[in-house]
Amino acid sequence: MTCCGHRLSSSNVCQTTQPGAVRNSDPGASGRSLTFAEMPYIVTVLPYIVPYGDGEQMVPKTERFELRIDEEILQRIDAWRDEDPERPSRAEAVRRLVDAGLARASSETVRFTDGEKLIILMLRDLYKHLGLTNPEIDPTFVSEVIWGGHYWAAKWELPGIFHGYEDDPRHVHEVLDVLEMWDSIERAHDALSKADKKKLEKDASPFGKHVKFHGFDGNNESAYMGIAKFLINKLHRFSRFERRDLNSHAPSLAMYRRMLAVYMPMREGLMGIELNLAQLGKILRSQAHAG
């Protein structure tokens, strides 16, 4: 890499030799010291704060970072650069795009696209035209948020909407597995004869007597409990569990995971048939702590 006709070291970072000057680190070069005024593009990669030019301006501390991206993304970056009259370098374009992405991903403020702003303002006009009163969301307030750029206020005023939380898909899949397992367990238990239920009560003691899904702990497993309630009471899946509290009032997830480790290998063989007595006993006994 060169700067003003002088080669730089492989690190692409010039080394300071005296205040206001840097040394050419290539032993085969002239060794002449270069002032920072001669090297306007190099100071931005220095990993420390230094004086710049003739004044007291300080260069922000930065750190070198390598990134490999494919040709398609490079083309998209170049297309984005072409839309900017200044046409920044690729490195600067990536910095700006990362900064914009992080700002949009921030949970501190709400962001609307231009299309969303237009839709919101059109809905506001529609509310006014229809004469709707006492709406749950004040359209005038939302409009003023947009006009004034007060996006932080939307989160303050409407925390139930802009809370920044969403269910983890892994939690959703795990809750589905737990609900399916317990649905199979209760269904199979209901189909047992009185004699078999007595046998299960003895063989899987103390878990074989009251065979019922109690939900998740509301204090420590609230995300799982919330997902389960939504699946059951709003999406009407696993109707067997409707009208249940679903708060086990005790940590249950670890126990369900032990049960799933036993149940999941059995699931493939349950097409059109229920769990048998032996399988029920094995699953229920796995609720006990290992060891």
Secondary structure as UniProt FT lines:
FT   STRAND          2..3
FT   TURN            4..5
FT   STRAND          6..7
FT   TURN            10..11
FT   STRAND          15..18
FT   TURN            19..20
FT   STRAND          21..23
FT   TURN            27..28
FT   STRAND          33..35
FT   HELIX           36..38
FT   TURN            40..42
FT   HELIX           43..45
FT   TURN            53..54
FT   HELIX           71..82
FT   TURN            85..86
FT   HELIX           90..105
FT   HELIX           114..130
FT   HELIX           139..148
FT   HELIX           151..157
FT   TURN            159..161
FT   HELIX           169..191
FT   HELIX           194..203
FT   TURN            204..207
FT   TURN            218..220
FT   HELIX           222..229
FT   HELIX           230..234
FT   HELIX           239..241
FT   TURN            242..243
FT   HELIX           253..267
FT   HELIX           268..270
FT   TURN            271..272
FT   HELIX           277..285
FT   TURN            286..287
//
